Amino acid sequence: MQIISRKRWIGQEYSARLADLKGLQLPVEEPWPAMSTGCIWLVLSEEMGMDGCQFAQKLKKRGIKSRPFFLGMHEQPVFHERGPF
């Protein structure tokens, strides 16, 4: 339980420290189920003024590791091959 508590604290810290950035959508923790925040996802809007790679570079300069995780459905190669996007 101590590991989960630590991960939750880390996730809450990231959320608190990134909360004021316009154009950044943070995860919302619902009362149930409690998130363990083994990873925290962020969604950037155009208002952010940069793409995910540029944002990752800024995080890296501050000693924060990040990586792209999921592609949106509109970016999935299988959907491009089948033509709906």
PDB file with one MODEL, atoms N, CA, C and O in Angstrom:
MODEL        1
ATOM      1  N   MET A   1       0.815  -1.202   0.000  1.00  0.00           N
ATOM      2  CA  MET A   1       0.000   0.000   0.000  1.00  0.00           C
ATOM      3  C   MET A   1       0.862   1.271   0.000  1.00  0.00           C
ATOM      4  O   MET A   1       0.442   2.317  -0.495  1.00  0.00           O
ATOM      5  N   GLN A   2       2.063   1.162   0.559  1.00  0.00           N
ATOM      6  CA  GLN A   2       2.950   2.310   0.620  1.00  0.00           C
ATOM      7  C   GLN A   2       3.364   2.753  -0.790  1.00  0.00           C
ATOM      8  O   GLN A   2       3.485   3.950  -1.051  1.00  0.00           O
ATOM      9  N   ILE A   3       3.580   1.800  -1.691  1.00  0.00           N
ATOM     10  CA  ILE A   3       3.967   2.130  -3.067  1.00  0.00           C
ATOM     11  C   ILE A   3       2.836   2.889  -3.756  1.00  0.00           C
ATOM     12  O   ILE A   3       3.077   3.898  -4.417  1.00  0.00           O
ATOM     13  N   ILE A   4       1.608   2.408  -3.604  1.00  0.00           N
ATOM     14  CA  ILE A   4       0.456   3.071  -4.227  1.00  0.00           C
ATOM     15  C   ILE A   4       0.280   4.471  -3.653  1.00  0.00           C
ATOM     16  O   ILE A   4       0.015   5.414  -4.399  1.00  0.00           O
ATOM     17  N   SER A   5       0.420   4.618  -2.359  1.00  0.00           N
ATOM     18  CA  SER A   5       0.305   5.945  -1.733  1.00  0.00           C
ATOM     19  C   SER A   5       1.348   6.898  -2.305  1.00  0.00           C
ATOM     20  O   SER A   5       1.044   8.061  -2.571  1.00  0.00           O
ATOM     21  N   ARG A   6       2.553   6.424  -2.492  1.00  0.00           N
ATOM     22  CA  ARG A   6       3.631   7.260  -3.041  1.00  0.00           C
ATOM     23  C   ARG A   6       3.314   7.658  -4.483  1.00  0.00           C
ATOM     24  O   ARG A   6       3.491   8.817  -4.859  1.00  0.00           O
ATOM     25  N   LYS A   7       2.851   6.714  -5.284  1.00  0.00           N
ATOM     26  CA  LYS A   7       2.496   7.016  -6.675  1.00  0.00           C
ATOM     27  C   LYS A   7       1.352   8.025  -6.738  1.00  0.00           C
ATOM     28  O   LYS A   7       1.364   8.930  -7.572  1.00  0.00           O
ATOM     29  N   ARG A   8       0.373   7.871  -5.863  1.00  0.00           N
ATOM     30  CA  ARG A   8      -0.742   8.824  -5.842  1.00  0.00           C
ATOM     31  C   ARG A   8      -0.253  10.217  -5.468  1.00  0.00           C
ATOM     32  O   ARG A   8      -0.695  11.210  -6.046  1.00  0.00           O
ATOM     33  N   TRP A   9       0.659  10.292  -4.502  1.00  0.00           N
ATOM     34  CA  TRP A   9       1.214  11.581  -4.101  1.00  0.00           C
ATOM     35  C   TRP A   9       1.950  12.222  -5.275  1.00  0.00           C
ATOM     36  O   TRP A   9       1.800  13.418  -5.528  1.00  0.00           O
ATOM     37  N   ILE A  10       2.746  11.425  -5.992  1.00  0.00           N
ATOM     38  CA  ILE A  10       3.481  11.944  -7.150  1.00  0.00           C
ATOM     39  C   ILE A  10       2.505  12.472  -8.202  1.00  0.00           C
ATOM     40  O   ILE A  10       2.696  13.563  -8.739  1.00  0.00           O
ATOM     41  N   GLY A  11       1.462  11.698  -8.493  1.00  0.00           N
ATOM     42  CA  GLY A  11       0.452  12.138  -9.461  1.00  0.00           C
ATOM     43  C   GLY A  11      -0.226  13.428  -9.042  1.00  0.00           C
ATOM     44  O   GLY A  11      -0.475  14.297  -9.877  1.00  0.00           O
ATOM     45  N   GLN A  12      -0.526  13.560  -7.767  1.00  0.00           N
ATOM     46  CA  GLN A  12      -1.154  14.779  -7.259  1.00  0.00           C
ATOM     47  C   GLN A  12      -0.204  15.970  -7.361  1.00  0.00           C
ATOM     48  O   GLN A  12      -0.633  17.089  -7.641  1.00  0.00           O
ATOM     49  N   GLU A  13       1.079  15.729  -7.134  1.00  0.00           N
ATOM     50  CA  GLU A  13       2.075  16.793  -7.274  1.00  0.00           C
ATOM     51  C   GLU A  13       2.170  17.274  -8.719  1.00  0.00           C
ATOM     52  O   GLU A  13       2.191  18.477  -8.981  1.00  0.00           O
ATOM     53  N   TYR A  14       2.226  16.326  -9.654  1.00  0.00           N
ATOM     54  CA  TYR A  14       2.259  16.720 -11.066  1.00  0.00           C
ATOM     55  C   TYR A  14       1.013  17.541 -11.413  1.00  0.00           C
ATOM     56  O   TYR A  14       1.110  18.592 -12.046  1.00  0.00           O
ATOM     57  N   SER A  15      -0.134  17.057 -11.000  1.00  0.00           N
ATOM     58  CA  SER A  15      -1.380  17.766 -11.305  1.00  0.00           C
ATOM     59  C   SER A  15      -1.366  19.168 -10.714  1.00  0.00           C
ATOM     60  O   SER A  15      -1.753  20.125 -11.385  1.00  0.00           O
ATOM     61  N   ALA A  16      -0.931  19.302  -9.479  1.00  0.00           N
ATOM     62  CA  ALA A  16      -0.899  20.613  -8.823  1.00  0.00           C
ATOM     63  C   ALA A  16       0.088  21.558  -9.513  1.00  0.00           C
ATOM     64  O   ALA A  16      -0.203  22.740  -9.697  1.00  0.00           O
ATOM     65  N   ARG A  17       1.241  21.037  -9.887  1.00  0.00           N
ATOM     66  CA  ARG A  17       2.280  21.893 -10.475  1.00  0.00           C
ATOM     67  C   ARG A  17       2.011  22.252 -11.932  1.00  0.00           C
ATOM     68  O   ARG A  17       2.530  23.251 -12.430  1.00  0.00           O
ATOM     69  N   LEU A  18       1.204  21.443 -12.619  1.00  0.00           N
ATOM     70  CA  LEU A  18       0.891  21.713 -14.025  1.00  0.00           C
ATOM     71  C   LEU A  18      -0.486  22.348 -14.213  1.00  0.00           C
ATOM     72  O   LEU A  18      -0.863  22.691 -15.334  1.00  0.00           O
ATOM     73  N   ALA A  19      -1.232  22.505 -13.130  1.00  0.00           N
ATOM     74  CA  ALA A  19      -2.627  22.944 -13.214  1.00  0.00           C
ATOM     75  C   ALA A  19      -2.815  24.308 -13.875  1.00  0.00           C
ATOM     76  O   ALA A  19      -3.856  24.541 -14.490  1.00  0.00           O
ATOM     77  N   ASP A  20      -1.861  25.199 -13.771  1.00  0.00           N
ATOM     78  CA  ASP A  20      -2.033  26.549 -14.298  1.00  0.00           C
ATOM     79  C   ASP A  20      -1.642  26.711 -15.762  1.00  0.00           C
ATOM     80  O   ASP A  20      -1.773  27.800 -16.320  1.00  0.00           O
ATOM     81  N   LEU A  21      -1.164  25.641 -16.388  1.00  0.00           N
ATOM     82  CA  LEU A  21      -0.793  25.738 -17.797  1.00  0.00           C
ATOM     83  C   LEU A  21      -2.033  25.681 -18.680  1.00  0.00           C
ATOM     84  O   LEU A  21      -2.777  24.701 -18.672  1.00  0.00           O
ATOM     85  N   LYS A  22      -2.238  26.749 -19.439  1.00  0.00           N
ATOM     86  CA  LYS A  22      -3.379  26.788 -20.357  1.00  0.00           C
ATOM     87  C   LYS A  22      -3.110  25.834 -21.521  1.00  0.00           C
ATOM     88  O   LYS A  22      -1.994  25.753 -22.034  1.00  0.00           O
ATOM     89  N   GLY A  23      -4.148  25.124 -21.920  1.00  0.00           N
ATOM     90  CA  GLY A  23      -4.020  24.215 -23.040  1.00  0.00           C
ATOM     91  C   GLY A  23      -3.581  22.821 -22.650  1.00  0.00           C
ATOM     92  O   GLY A  23      -3.291  21.996 -23.516  1.00  0.00           O
ATOM     93  N   LEU A  24      -3.529  22.549 -21.363  1.00  0.00           N
ATOM     94  CA  LEU A  24      -3.103  21.239 -20.880  1.00  0.00           C
ATOM     95  C   LEU A  24      -4.257  20.601 -20.125  1.00  0.00           C
ATOM     96  O   LEU A  24      -4.766  21.165 -19.156  1.00  0.00           O
ATOM     97  N   GLN A  25      -4.663  19.429 -20.572  1.00  0.00           N
ATOM     98  CA  GLN A  25      -5.738  18.695 -19.903  1.00  0.00           C
ATOM     99  C   GLN A  25      -5.096  17.617 -19.032  1.00  0.00           C
ATOM    100  O   GLN A  25      -4.350  16.769 -19.522  1.00  0.00           O
ATOM    101  N   LEU A  26      -5.394  17.664 -17.751  1.00  0.00           N
ATOM    102  CA  LEU A  26      -4.857  16.709 -16.784  1.00  0.00           C
ATOM    103  C   LEU A  26      -5.908  15.656 -16.462  1.00  0.00           C
ATOM    104  O   LEU A  26      -7.099  15.887 -16.672  1.00  0.00           O
ATOM    105  N   PRO A  27      -5.482  14.503 -15.954  1.00  0.00           N
ATOM    106  CA  PRO A  27      -6.470  13.492 -15.558  1.00  0.00           C
ATOM    107  C   PRO A  27      -7.305  13.988 -14.385  1.00  0.00           C
ATOM    108  O   PRO A  27      -6.830  14.734 -13.529  1.00  0.00           O
ATOM    109  N   VAL A  28      -8.542  13.559 -14.370  1.00  0.00           N
ATOM    110  CA  VAL A  28      -9.445  13.896 -13.274  1.00  0.00           C
ATOM    111  C   VAL A  28      -9.635  12.631 -12.446  1.00  0.00           C
ATOM    112  O   VAL A  28     -10.023  11.587 -12.971  1.00  0.00           O
ATOM    113  N   GLU A  29      -9.364  12.732 -11.167  1.00  0.00           N
ATOM    114  CA  GLU A  29      -9.522  11.568 -10.309  1.00  0.00           C
ATOM    115  C   GLU A  29     -10.929  11.546  -9.747  1.00  0.00           C
ATOM    116  O   GLU A  29     -11.355  12.476  -9.063  1.00  0.00           O
ATOM    117  N   GLU A  30     -11.634  10.487 -10.041  1.00  0.00           N
ATOM    118  CA  GLU A  30     -12.978  10.295  -9.531  1.00  0.00           C
ATOM    119  C   GLU A  30     -12.893   9.653  -8.142  1.00  0.00           C
ATOM    120  O   GLU A  30     -11.875   9.052  -7.798  1.00  0.00           O
ATOM    121  N   PRO A  31     -13.958   9.779  -7.347  1.00  0.00           N
ATOM    122  CA  PRO A  31     -13.927   9.183  -6.012  1.00  0.00           C
ATOM    123  C   PRO A  31     -13.685   7.672  -6.043  1.00  0.00           C
ATOM    124  O   PRO A  31     -13.052   7.117  -5.144  1.00  0.00           O
ATOM    125  N   TRP A  32     -14.192   7.019  -7.080  1.00  0.00           N
ATOM    126  CA  TRP A  32     -13.960   5.592  -7.206  1.00  0.00           C
ATOM    127  C   TRP A  32     -13.795   5.272  -8.679  1.00  0.00           C
ATOM    128  O   TRP A  32     -14.598   5.774  -9.466  1.00  0.00           O
ATOM    129  N   PRO A  33     -12.872   4.518  -9.105  1.00  0.00           N
ATOM    130  CA  PRO A  33     -11.806   3.872  -8.351  1.00  0.00           C
ATOM    131  C   PRO A  33     -10.662   4.830  -8.136  1.00  0.00           C
ATOM    132  O   PRO A  33     -10.484   5.753  -8.931  1.00  0.00           O
ATOM    133  N   ALA A  34      -9.895   4.651  -7.110  1.00  0.00           N
ATOM    134  CA  ALA A  34      -8.724   5.482  -6.856  1.00  0.00           C
ATOM    135  C   ALA A  34      -7.650   5.147  -7.876  1.00  0.00           C
ATOM    136  O   ALA A  34      -7.389   3.974  -8.145  1.00  0.00           O
ATOM    137  N   MET A  35      -7.034   6.161  -8.440  1.00  0.00           N
ATOM    138  CA  MET A  35      -5.976   5.943  -9.419  1.00  0.00           C
ATOM    139  C   MET A  35      -4.662   5.699  -8.689  1.00  0.00           C
ATOM    140  O   MET A  35      -4.378   6.335  -7.674  1.00  0.00           O
ATOM    141  N   SER A  36      -3.870   4.778  -9.210  1.00  0.00           N
ATOM    142  CA  SER A  36      -2.554   4.565  -8.615  1.00  0.00           C
ATOM    143  C   SER A  36      -1.523   5.496  -9.251  1.00  0.00           C
ATOM    144  O   SER A  36      -0.421   5.652  -8.726  1.00  0.00           O
ATOM    145  N   THR A  37      -1.871   6.107 -10.368  1.00  0.00           N
ATOM    146  CA  THR A  37      -1.004   7.007 -11.130  1.00  0.00           C
ATOM    147  C   THR A  37       0.384   6.422 -11.366  1.00  0.00           C
ATOM    148  O   THR A  37       1.400   7.081 -11.143  1.00  0.00           O
ATOM    149  N   GLY A  38       0.406   5.162 -11.825  1.00  0.00           N
ATOM    150  CA  GLY A  38       1.663   4.574 -12.274  1.00  0.00           C
ATOM    151  C   GLY A  38       2.220   5.375 -13.433  1.00  0.00           C
ATOM    152  O   GLY A  38       3.430   5.432 -13.649  1.00  0.00           O
ATOM    153  N   CYS A  39       1.321   5.986 -14.169  1.00  0.00           N
ATOM    154  CA  CYS A  39       1.699   6.957 -15.185  1.00  0.00           C
ATOM    155  C   CYS A  39       0.596   8.012 -15.191  1.00  0.00           C
ATOM    156  O   CYS A  39      -0.540   7.737 -14.807  1.00  0.00           O
ATOM    157  N   ILE A  40       0.932   9.185 -15.615  1.00  0.00           N
ATOM    158  CA  ILE A  40      -0.055  10.265 -15.687  1.00  0.00           C
ATOM    159  C   ILE A  40      -0.125  10.697 -17.152  1.00  0.00           C
ATOM    160  O   ILE A  40       0.906  10.896 -17.795  1.00  0.00           O
ATOM    161  N   TRP A  41      -1.315  10.838 -17.663  1.00  0.00           N
ATOM    162  CA  TRP A  41      -1.461  11.230 -19.057  1.00  0.00           C
ATOM    163  C   TRP A  41      -1.821  12.712 -19.118  1.00  0.00           C
ATOM    164  O   TRP A  41      -2.468  13.250 -18.219  1.00  0.00           O
ATOM    165  N   LEU A  42      -1.395  13.343 -20.176  1.00  0.00           N
ATOM    166  CA  LEU A  42      -1.679  14.748 -20.431  1.00  0.00           C
ATOM    167  C   LEU A  42      -2.179  14.872 -21.858  1.00  0.00           C
ATOM    168  O   LEU A  42      -1.711  14.165 -22.750  1.00  0.00           O
ATOM    169  N   VAL A  43      -3.114  15.756 -22.070  1.00  0.00           N
ATOM    170  CA  VAL A  43      -3.598  16.039 -23.417  1.00  0.00           C
ATOM    171  C   VAL A  43      -3.308  17.506 -23.690  1.00  0.00           C
ATOM    172  O   VAL A  43      -3.691  18.380 -22.912  1.00  0.00           O
ATOM    173  N   LEU A  44      -2.625  17.770 -24.803  1.00  0.00           N
ATOM    174  CA  LEU A  44      -2.294  19.142 -25.182  1.00  0.00           C
ATOM    175  C   LEU A  44      -3.289  19.631 -26.223  1.00  0.00           C
ATOM    176  O   LEU A  44      -3.622  18.906 -27.160  1.00  0.00           O
ATOM    177  N   SER A  45      -3.757  20.843 -26.060  1.00  0.00           N
ATOM    178  CA  SER A  45      -4.596  21.446 -27.087  1.00  0.00           C
ATOM    179  C   SER A  45      -3.738  22.406 -27.908  1.00  0.00           C
ATOM    180  O   SER A  45      -2.590  22.682 -27.559  1.00  0.00           O
ATOM    181  N   GLU A  46      -4.296  22.901 -28.979  1.00  0.00           N
ATOM    182  CA  GLU A  46      -3.567  23.863 -29.814  1.00  0.00           C
ATOM    183  C   GLU A  46      -3.211  25.113 -29.021  1.00  0.00           C
ATOM    184  O   GLU A  46      -2.215  25.776 -29.309  1.00  0.00           O
ATOM    185  N   GLU A  47      -4.026  25.430 -28.022  1.00  0.00           N
ATOM    186  CA  GLU A  47      -3.780  26.599 -27.173  1.00  0.00           C
ATOM    187  C   GLU A  47      -2.414  26.510 -26.479  1.00  0.00           C
ATOM    188  O   GLU A  47      -1.832  27.529 -26.106  1.00  0.00           O
ATOM    189  N   MET A  48      -1.916  25.296 -26.312  1.00  0.00           N
ATOM    190  CA  MET A  48      -0.627  25.083 -25.661  1.00  0.00           C
ATOM    191  C   MET A  48       0.504  25.685 -26.490  1.00  0.00           C
ATOM    192  O   MET A  48       1.530  26.093 -25.947  1.00  0.00           O
ATOM    193  N   GLY A  49       0.310  25.739 -27.809  1.00  0.00           N
ATOM    194  CA  GLY A  49       1.304  26.357 -28.678  1.00  0.00           C
ATOM    195  C   GLY A  49       2.491  25.476 -29.012  1.00  0.00           C
ATOM    196  O   GLY A  49       3.498  25.960 -29.528  1.00  0.00           O
ATOM    197  N   MET A  50       2.383  24.179 -28.722  1.00  0.00           N
ATOM    198  CA  MET A  50       3.459  23.245 -29.054  1.00  0.00           C
ATOM    199  C   MET A  50       2.873  21.850 -29.161  1.00  0.00           C
ATOM    200  O   MET A  50       1.781  21.576 -28.662  1.00  0.00           O
ATOM    201  N   ASP A  51       3.618  20.972 -29.821  1.00  0.00           N
ATOM    202  CA  ASP A  51       3.152  19.599 -29.903  1.00  0.00           C
ATOM    203  C   ASP A  51       3.742  18.782 -28.755  1.00  0.00           C
ATOM    204  O   ASP A  51       4.502  19.301 -27.937  1.00  0.00           O
ATOM    205  N   GLY A  52       3.387  17.507 -28.704  1.00  0.00           N
ATOM    206  CA  GLY A  52       3.825  16.647 -27.619  1.00  0.00           C
ATOM    207  C   GLY A  52       5.333  16.495 -27.543  1.00  0.00           C
ATOM    208  O   GLY A  52       5.897  16.428 -26.450  1.00  0.00           O
ATOM    209  N   CYS A  53       5.991  16.441 -28.691  1.00  0.00           N
ATOM    210  CA  CYS A  53       7.453  16.304 -28.694  1.00  0.00           C
ATOM    211  C   CYS A  53       8.128  17.549 -28.129  1.00  0.00           C
ATOM    212  O   CYS A  53       9.091  17.448 -27.369  1.00  0.00           O
ATOM    213  N   GLN A  54       7.627  18.712 -28.498  1.00  0.00           N
ATOM    214  CA  GLN A  54       8.187  19.953 -27.970  1.00  0.00           C
ATOM    215  C   GLN A  54       7.949  20.058 -26.460  1.00  0.00           C
ATOM    216  O   GLN A  54       8.830  20.486 -25.715  1.00  0.00           O
ATOM    217  N   PHE A  55       6.754  19.665 -26.020  1.00  0.00           N
ATOM    218  CA  PHE A  55       6.438  19.701 -24.594  1.00  0.00           C
ATOM    219  C   PHE A  55       7.332  18.718 -23.839  1.00  0.00           C
ATOM    220  O   PHE A  55       7.815  19.027 -22.750  1.00  0.00           O
ATOM    221  N   ALA A  56       7.554  17.538 -24.413  1.00  0.00           N
ATOM    222  CA  ALA A  56       8.426  16.542 -23.790  1.00  0.00           C
ATOM    223  C   ALA A  56       9.847  17.081 -23.636  1.00  0.00           C
ATOM    224  O   ALA A  56      10.506  16.813 -22.631  1.00  0.00           O
ATOM    225  N   GLN A  57      10.320  17.837 -24.620  1.00  0.00           N
ATOM    226  CA  GLN A  57      11.669  18.422 -24.529  1.00  0.00           C
ATOM    227  C   GLN A  57      11.752  19.441 -23.387  1.00  0.00           C
ATOM    228  O   GLN A  57      12.757  19.509 -22.680  1.00  0.00           O
ATOM    229  N   LYS A  58      10.692  20.225 -23.217  1.00  0.00           N
ATOM    230  CA  LYS A  58      10.674  21.183 -22.110  1.00  0.00           C
ATOM    231  C   LYS A  58      10.675  20.461 -20.758  1.00  0.00           C
ATOM    232  O   LYS A  58      11.351  20.882 -19.820  1.00  0.00           O
ATOM    233  N   LEU A  59       9.911  19.372 -20.673  1.00  0.00           N
ATOM    234  CA  LEU A  59       9.912  18.588 -19.437  1.00  0.00           C
ATOM    235  C   LEU A  59      11.301  17.997 -19.185  1.00  0.00           C
ATOM    236  O   LEU A  59      11.795  18.010 -18.058  1.00  0.00           O
ATOM    237  N   LYS A  60      11.917  17.483 -20.240  1.00  0.00           N
ATOM    238  CA  LYS A  60      13.237  16.860 -20.120  1.00  0.00           C
ATOM    239  C   LYS A  60      14.262  17.854 -19.578  1.00  0.00           C
ATOM    240  O   LYS A  60      15.102  17.492 -18.753  1.00  0.00           O
ATOM    241  N   LYS A  61      14.197  19.107 -20.037  1.00  0.00           N
ATOM    242  CA  LYS A  61      15.118  20.135 -19.554  1.00  0.00           C
ATOM    243  C   LYS A  61      14.967  20.369 -18.049  1.00  0.00           C
ATOM    244  O   LYS A  61      15.885  20.857 -17.390  1.00  0.00           O
ATOM    245  N   ARG A  62      13.799  20.014 -17.519  1.00  0.00           N
ATOM    246  CA  ARG A  62      13.540  20.172 -16.077  1.00  0.00           C
ATOM    247  C   ARG A  62      13.725  18.857 -15.321  1.00  0.00           C
ATOM    248  O   ARG A  62      13.376  18.749 -14.146  1.00  0.00           O
ATOM    249  N   GLY A  63      14.279  17.860 -16.014  1.00  0.00           N
ATOM    250  CA  GLY A  63      14.560  16.588 -15.359  1.00  0.00           C
ATOM    251  C   GLY A  63      13.366  15.663 -15.240  1.00  0.00           C
ATOM    252  O   GLY A  63      13.368  14.749 -14.416  1.00  0.00           O
ATOM    253  N   ILE A  64      12.335  15.894 -16.063  1.00  0.00           N
ATOM    254  CA  ILE A  64      11.123  15.080 -16.018  1.00  0.00           C
ATOM    255  C   ILE A  64      11.074  14.204 -17.269  1.00  0.00           C
ATOM    256  O   ILE A  64      11.038  14.714 -18.389  1.00  0.00           O
ATOM    257  N   LYS A  65      11.073  12.908 -17.075  1.00  0.00           N
ATOM    258  CA  LYS A  65      10.998  11.985 -18.199  1.00  0.00           C
ATOM    259  C   LYS A  65       9.553  11.863 -18.667  1.00  0.00           C
ATOM    260  O   LYS A  65       8.625  11.840 -17.858  1.00  0.00           O
ATOM    261  N   SER A  66       9.376  11.788 -19.972  1.00  0.00           N
ATOM    262  CA  SER A  66       8.038  11.591 -20.538  1.00  0.00           C
ATOM    263  C   SER A  66       8.182  10.851 -21.855  1.00  0.00           C
ATOM    264  O   SER A  66       9.276  10.724 -22.403  1.00  0.00           O
ATOM    265  N   ARG A  67       7.064  10.370 -22.345  1.00  0.00           N
ATOM    266  CA  ARG A  67       7.056   9.701 -23.640  1.00  0.00           C
ATOM    267  C   ARG A  67       5.635   9.694 -24.165  1.00  0.00           C
ATOM    268  O   ARG A  67       4.678   9.733 -23.391  1.00  0.00           O
ATOM    269  N   PRO A  68       5.494   9.643 -25.505  1.00  0.00           N
ATOM    270  CA  PRO A  68       4.151   9.501 -26.063  1.00  0.00           C
ATOM    271  C   PRO A  68       3.608   8.132 -25.680  1.00  0.00           C
ATOM    272  O   PRO A  68       4.353   7.153 -25.632  1.00  0.00           O
ATOM    273  N   PHE A  69       2.337   8.067 -25.414  1.00  0.00           N
ATOM    274  CA  PHE A  69       1.774   6.818 -24.933  1.00  0.00           C
ATOM    275  C   PHE A  69       0.759   6.264 -25.915  1.00  0.00           C
ATOM    276  O   PHE A  69       0.976   5.203 -26.501  1.00  0.00           O
ATOM    277  N   PHE A  70      -0.332   6.962 -26.098  1.00  0.00           N
ATOM    278  CA  PHE A  70      -1.364   6.516 -27.030  1.00  0.00           C
ATOM    279  C   PHE A  70      -1.488   7.516 -28.160  1.00  0.00           C
ATOM    280  O   PHE A  70      -1.376   8.725 -27.956  1.00  0.00           O
ATOM    281  N   LEU A  71      -1.718   7.003 -29.338  1.00  0.00           N
ATOM    282  CA  LEU A  71      -2.080   7.862 -30.456  1.00  0.00           C
ATOM    283  C   LEU A  71      -3.594   7.978 -30.482  1.00  0.00           C
ATOM    284  O   LEU A  71      -4.303   7.023 -30.163  1.00  0.00           O
ATOM    285  N   GLY A  72      -4.083   9.141 -30.859  1.00  0.00           N
ATOM    286  CA  GLY A  72      -5.513   9.288 -31.050  1.00  0.00           C
ATOM    287  C   GLY A  72      -5.982   8.364 -32.165  1.00  0.00           C
ATOM    288  O   GLY A  72      -5.193   7.984 -33.029  1.00  0.00           O
ATOM    289  N   MET A  73      -7.255   8.002 -32.153  1.00  0.00           N
ATOM    290  CA  MET A  73      -7.772   7.096 -33.190  1.00  0.00           C
ATOM    291  C   MET A  73      -7.523   7.650 -34.582  1.00  0.00           C
ATOM    292  O   MET A  73      -7.256   6.897 -35.518  1.00  0.00           O
ATOM    293  N   HIS A  74      -7.610   8.979 -34.719  1.00  0.00           N
ATOM    294  CA  HIS A  74      -7.407   9.592 -36.032  1.00  0.00           C
ATOM    295  C   HIS A  74      -5.952   9.492 -36.491  1.00  0.00           C
ATOM    296  O   HIS A  74      -5.654   9.766 -37.654  1.00  0.00           O
ATOM    297  N   GLU A  75      -5.037   9.100 -35.589  1.00  0.00           N
ATOM    298  CA  GLU A  75      -3.630   8.958 -35.943  1.00  0.00           C
ATOM    299  C   GLU A  75      -3.197   7.495 -36.083  1.00  0.00           C
ATOM    300  O   GLU A  75      -2.051   7.225 -36.442  1.00  0.00           O
ATOM    301  N   GLN A  76      -4.084   6.569 -35.809  1.00  0.00           N
ATOM    302  CA  GLN A  76      -3.748   5.149 -35.871  1.00  0.00           C
ATOM    303  C   GLN A  76      -3.601   4.719 -37.340  1.00  0.00           C
ATOM    304  O   GLN A  76      -4.501   4.955 -38.146  1.00  0.00           O
ATOM    305  N   PRO A  77      -2.479   4.094 -37.684  1.00  0.00           N
ATOM    306  CA  PRO A  77      -2.261   3.686 -39.081  1.00  0.00           C
ATOM    307  C   PRO A  77      -3.371   2.814 -39.653  1.00  0.00           C
ATOM    308  O   PRO A  77      -3.721   2.964 -40.824  1.00  0.00           O
ATOM    309  N   VAL A  78      -3.928   1.918 -38.866  1.00  0.00           N
ATOM    310  CA  VAL A  78      -4.969   1.029 -39.375  1.00  0.00           C
ATOM    311  C   VAL A  78      -6.182   1.821 -39.880  1.00  0.00           C
ATOM    312  O   VAL A  78      -6.808   1.440 -40.870  1.00  0.00           O
ATOM    313  N   PHE A  79      -6.508   2.916 -39.199  1.00  0.00           N
ATOM    314  CA  PHE A  79      -7.655   3.708 -39.634  1.00  0.00           C
ATOM    315  C   PHE A  79      -7.323   4.534 -40.870  1.00  0.00           C
ATOM    316  O   PHE A  79      -8.209   4.811 -41.678  1.00  0.00           O
ATOM    317  N   HIS A  80      -6.078   4.928 -41.030  1.00  0.00           N
ATOM    318  CA  HIS A  80      -5.680   5.630 -42.257  1.00  0.00           C
ATOM    319  C   HIS A  80      -5.755   4.678 -43.447  1.00  0.00           C
ATOM    320  O   HIS A  80      -6.161   5.071 -44.541  1.00  0.00           O
ATOM    321  N   GLU A  81      -5.361   3.423 -43.227  1.00  0.00           N
ATOM    322  CA  GLU A  81      -5.396   2.435 -44.307  1.00  0.00           C
ATOM    323  C   GLU A  81      -6.825   2.124 -44.733  1.00  0.00           C
ATOM    324  O   GLU A  81      -7.067   1.848 -45.908  1.00  0.00           O
ATOM    325  N   ARG A  82      -7.766   2.164 -43.811  1.00  0.00           N
ATOM    326  CA  ARG A  82      -9.148   1.816 -44.128  1.00  0.00           C
ATOM    327  C   ARG A  82      -9.970   3.021 -44.569  1.00  0.00           C
ATOM    328  O   ARG A  82     -11.091   2.857 -45.052  1.00  0.00           O
ATOM    329  N   GLY A  83      -9.436   4.221 -44.413  1.00  0.00           N
ATOM    330  CA  GLY A  83     -10.054   5.387 -44.988  1.00  0.00           C
ATOM    331  C   GLY A  83     -11.036   6.219 -44.191  1.00  0.00           C
ATOM    332  O   GLY A  83     -11.534   7.197 -44.749  1.00  0.00           O
ATOM    333  N   PRO A  84     -11.374   5.921 -42.911  1.00  0.00           N
ATOM    334  CA  PRO A  84     -12.377   6.774 -42.269  1.00  0.00           C
ATOM    335  C   PRO A  84     -11.851   8.168 -41.879  1.00  0.00           C
ATOM    336  O   PRO A  84     -12.636   9.068 -41.580  1.00  0.00           O
ATOM    337  N   PHE A  85     -10.529   8.337 -41.884  1.00  0.00           N
ATOM    338  CA  PHE A  85      -9.990   9.658 -41.526  1.00  0.00           C
ATOM    339  C   PHE A  85      -9.195  10.215 -42.673  1.00  0.00           C
ATOM    340  O   PHE A  85      -8.658  11.318 -42.573  1.00  0.00           O
TER     341      PHE A  85
ENDMDL
END
